[in-house]
Amino acid sequence: MAFQTIFEFTLPRGYIDKKGNLHKIGKMRLATASDEIAPLRDPRVVQNPNYLTIILLSKVITELGDLENIDTSVIENLFTADLGYLQELYNRINQYADASIDFKCPHCEKDIEVDMNFLGENINW
C-alpha cells in the first residue's frame, strides 16, 4: 500500500475569483513540521493567532480549480463553510496516521496486517 500524501477535495460552496469563476475541486498535501512552525513568526499570526489557519491552508492547498496561485488572499476570501471544511480536512489528514502496517512474517513469510491503532479509535476515511 502506498503512503498517501495528497488528498482531493470538493468545497461545499466554492471559491469565486475576481472574474466570477467558481473553483470547487482541489488538492491538499500533508503538512510538514516547517509548515506549522514557520508561520508562528509571521507578524499576522503574532497579532492574531487565528490567522495561523489562513497561512497553513495557503501552504498545503496545492490546487484549487484552475487557479495558478493559492495564497492567503484566496483563503481569506473563502466562504466560511469552505474554510470550516478545509480546517476539518487538514486536521483529519494530519492528525491521524494509517492505523495498520503490512509486513511479512520472518518465520512463515506470510503477509500480515498489524493494527497499530494503540488508542483503540476507529478511523474511517
Protein Blocks (a to p, Z undefined) as FASTA:
>chain_A
ZZdfbdcdddfkbpcdfkopacfbdcdddddfklmmmmmmpmklmmmmmlmmmmmmmmmm
mbgcjbfbdcfklmmmpcfklmmmmmmmmmmmmmpccfbdcdddfklopacdddfbfnop
acdZZ
